[in-house]
Amino acid sequence: MQKLTSILAVIDQQSTASRVLRKAAAIARHFGARLELLAAGHLVTNKLAALCATLGFPGIAVRTVTRFGRRLDALVLEHVERSHPDLVIKARAGSHPLRRCSLGPNDWRLAQDCPVPLMLVGSRRWASPVRLAAAVDVSDVATTAVARTVMQAAGFLALGTQGFLDVLYTEREQHDTTLRMERAVKLSQLVREFHVGCERLQMFDGVPEKRLPPLIAERRYDVLLLGALTHRDGLLDAWHPLTTALVDATPGDVVLLKASSPHRREATAPASLREQAPHQSQQLV
């Protein structure tokens, strides 16, 4: 995420409209971004317009689309290709006792194909300042590329929202000291590159799929940023176990990111977050 000048808020249910619009409006105000609304399905558009007005966005562009049996992710991707937002925000699916993942198929497909960061929001209100966490992995070339994108976006959002950020890393290698040191150096380089501050970095030992989910569930971050990682499962591409475990674990909102294209211009690193202090007493949105 190298800029945030345009946000697309996707509404597919009247019951989740308020939570999506309130958080989208909060981010838009922090960054001075333009906010656009995509209403998919049978929604009462005058109620959406009234809600936008109360949030301070009376002139918001509201585009309505009828699904006609089409998948929601396909409709959203078509609009993203036309409007080129910097961030897409929509409600995340709730957990279901018969479904392993707490996101619906539309959300997973959208996360996999969306060319810009995707924020999936739940019903929990944000603290003030917002408490963010970035889960990163530098164990190989592919995950390191994603980690750069996650670190960049996390620093950018934390600075713009004046939020408090934790960077979480778990080292699965227990015996190879040289390899552990190489990965620690990679991680420290990323922290310095994006001026996050070494004090924001928290390193743990163990298998990430087991170590991080209970930690994230206990800390109850407002926003968790992580890579939209997939892996090859037989002949099909499947979501990485760590990605699904972290999405399932967090009670807050999720931002899913993919590695930036090497042909795109790199973002200017955000200013340092070192002077920001945590505070959890107020509710923001």
N, C-alpha and C positions, 0 to 999 in steps of 0.2 A: 504494500500500500504506500504509494509515493505521493498521493494527494487525496483530498476528500472535499470535492467541490459539488458533487451530486450524489444524492441518496435515493434509491428506489425502495419504497415500502410496499410490500405485497400483502394484500388483505384477501383471504379466501373464506373467512368466516366472520360473521358479525360479532361473535362472542370474543374473538381475539383482536378485534380492530383497535380497541383502546390501548392495550399493552404494546402493540406494534407501533402505533402512531406516537405514543408518548415517548418511547425510547428513541425512535427515529428522529422526533422533533428535538429531543435533548441533545443528541449528537450533532444534528444540523445546526443548532444554535451555537454549540461549542466551536464548530469549525466554520461557521458562516456559509454552510452548504445549501444548495438548492434541494428541496424535497419534492419528490414526485410520488404519486400514489397510483398503484395498479390494483384495481378491484376486480377479482376474478370470481364469477359465480353470481348468484342471486342475492345481491347486497343492496341495502337501502343507502343510495349514494348521498341523499340529502343529510342523513345522519352522519355520514363520514365527513362531509363538508363542514357541518356544524362543529364536529369534534376538532377538525383541523383549525377552525377559527378560534376556538377556545384555547388551543395550544399556541396561538400566535402565528399561524400560517393560513390566513384567510384566502390568499390567492393561489393556493396550491393547485397544481395540475392533477386532476383526477381522470384516469383513463380506465374505462370499464371494458372488460372482455367477457364474452360468453364462452363457456368451455365446450359445449356441444359434444361431450364425451371425451374431449382431448385431455391429456395429462397436464396437470398444473405446471410441472417443471418445464415442459415444452413451451407453454405459453409465456412463462417468465423469461426463458432463454431468448425467445423471439424478441421480446421487448428490450432485453438487455442489449441485443445486437443493434437495435435501432437507436436507443437512447444513450448508451455508453455510460452508465452510472459508475461511480467508484466503489460503491458498497450496496449490496442488496440485503434488506432486512425483512424477515417474515417470522411468523410464529412457528415454533418447533412443535412436532407432534408429541403428545403425552405418552407416558409409558403404558404398556399394555401387558397383562399377565401372560398372554399367549405369544408375545413377540419379544425376541431377545434384545433387539435394539430399541432405544427410546425415540428413534426418529422413524417417520414413515418412509415408504419407498420414494415418494416425490422429493423429500428432503435429501435423501442419499443421492439420488440421481442428479438433483440440482447442485449439490456440493461437488459432485464429480465433474460436471460439465460446465459449471458457471465460470466464466473467465475472470471474475472479480471476487473479492472476499464476500462470503455469505455469513450473515449473522442470523442465528436462529434463537428467538427470544421466548422465554417462559413467562410465568405470572409473577415471579418474585420481583420486588422493587429493589432498585439500586441504592446502596449506601452513598453518603456524600463525605469524602470523595469516593468515586467508584473504585472498587477493589478488583483489579485484573490479575490474571495469571497467564503466563505463557509456558506451555509444555514443549520442550525442544529435545531433539535427538541428534547427535553428531557421530553416530556409530558407523556410518558409511557415507558415500558420496551423495546418494539420493536423499537421505534424511538430512544431511548437512545443508543441501540446497533449500529444502523446505524450512529448515531451522532459520536460515537467513531471512526468508520471507516472514516467518512468524515473529522473529525478533524485531524486524523493521516495523511491522504493523503494530506490535505491542507497544513499542516505544512511542510511535506516532500517536496512537490512541490515548496512551497514558498521559502524554504531554498535553494533547489537545483538550482532554477532559479534566486535566489536573488530577488524575487518578493515581492510585498507589499500585505498583506493579511488583509481582514476584515472578522470577524466571526459574522454572523447575526443570531439573535434569537428574536422571537416574542412570548410574553406570552399572551395566549388567556384567561387565568383565571383572572378575574377582582375582585373577591370578597373574595376568600379563601386565606387569608394572609399566613397561614401555608403552603399551597400547593405551593404558589408562592415562598416562601423562600426555600422549599425543592428543587424545580427545579433550583433556582438560585445557590444553593450549588452544585448540580450535574454539572451544566454548568461550574462553576469556577473550579471544580475538573478536568474536561476534559481539560480546558485551561492550568492548571498547569501540568497535566500529559504529555501533548505534547509540553510543553515549548513554546507555541505560544505567550504568553504575554497578560496580562489582558487588556492592552490598545487597543488590537486588537478586543476585544469583544464589540459589539454594541447590546444593548437590547432595544426592543420596546414593546409596549402594543397593543393589538388588535388581530383580527383574521388573522393568517399568510397569508391565501389565498388572503386577501384584502390588508394587510399592506405591504407585501414584494414585490409583482410584480411591482408596480409603482416605488418603491425605487430602485430596481435592474435595471429597464428600464432607469431610470434617470441617474444613476451612470455609466452605460455602462461599466461594468467590462469586462476585456479581457477573463477571465475564471471563470465560476461559478461551484462550486462543491456542489453536493447535493445527497441525498439518492435516489436510484431507488425504491421508495416506491409504494407498491400496497395495495389494500384493497378489501374486498369481496363485490361485487355488485351483489346481488341475488345469482345465482349459479356460477358466473364467477368471476375470479380475474381481477380487473380493476386497472388502474393506479390511484394513489392517486391524488385528485384534486390539492393539493399543488405542487406536482411534475410537473404536466402538466402546471399549472399556471406559475411556475418559468421558465420552459423551454420555454414557449411561450413568456415570458416577456424579457428575456435577449437577447440583440443583439449580444452577444459574443459567446464564445465556452462553451460547457457544459461537465462536467465530472460526470458520473452517477456511483454510488457505492452502493454496498450491504453490509450488516453486515458481518464481517469476521467470519469464522467458529471458534467456541470455541476451536477446537482441533488444530488450527494452532498456531504456535509460534508468539507471539506478537512482533511487530517491536520495535527496539530501538528508543526511542523518539529523534526527531531532536534537534539540538542545538537551543538556543533561537533566536527568530526573533526580539528581542526588539530593536536592534541597527539599523534595517533597516528603511529607510525613503522613503516616497512616492516620485515619480518623474514621470511625464507624458509627458515630452517634446519630447522624441525621439520615433521612431517606430522601433520595433525589427524585426518582420517578417510579 
